[in-house]
Amino acid sequence: FGWLKTVGLRRKVKLRGVQRVGWLFTFAAAVYNLVRMRNLVETTT
């Protein structure tokens, strides 16, 4: 969760409600996976 808190805007959530916060978490996790995949592709080529 370190990346999500520092870079993924999850340190202080400005949204209210379970659905909105859940959506924000899912979105931040998907972005993290995209960044991770980009870094993995760069190291293998």
C-alpha positions as CSV (number, residue, x, y, z in Angstrom):
1,F,0.0,0.0,0.0
2,G,3.0,2.3,0.1
3,W,2.7,3.4,-3.5
4,L,-1.0,3.9,-3.2
5,K,-0.6,6.2,-0.2
6,T,2.2,8.3,-1.7
7,V,1.6,8.4,-5.4
8,G,-1.9,7.0,-5.8
9,L,-3.7,9.8,-3.9
10,R,-4.9,7.5,-1.2
11,R,-3.3,9.2,1.8
12,K,-6.3,11.5,2.5
13,V,-9.5,10.4,0.7
14,K,-11.8,13.3,-0.2
15,L,-14.6,11.1,-1.3
16,R,-17.4,9.9,1.0
17,G,-19.2,6.6,0.8
18,V,-18.3,3.0,0.5
19,Q,-18.9,2.8,-3.3
20,R,-16.9,5.9,-4.1
21,V,-14.0,5.0,-1.9
22,G,-14.0,1.4,-3.3
23,W,-14.0,2.8,-6.8
24,L,-11.1,5.0,-6.0
25,F,-9.1,2.1,-4.5
26,T,-9.8,-0.1,-7.6
27,F,-8.8,2.8,-9.9
28,A,-5.5,3.4,-8.0
29,A,-4.7,-0.3,-8.0
30,A,-5.3,-0.6,-11.7
31,V,-3.0,2.4,-12.3
32,Y,-0.3,0.8,-10.1
33,N,-0.6,-2.4,-12.2
34,L,-0.2,-0.4,-15.4
35,V,2.9,1.3,-14.1
36,R,4.3,-2.0,-12.9
37,M,3.7,-3.7,-16.2
38,R,5.5,-0.8,-18.0
39,N,8.5,-1.2,-15.8
40,L,8.5,-5.0,-16.3
41,V,8.4,-4.6,-20.1
42,E,11.3,-2.1,-20.0
43,T,13.5,-4.5,-18.0
44,T,12.9,-7.5,-20.2
45,T,13.7,-5.8,-23.5
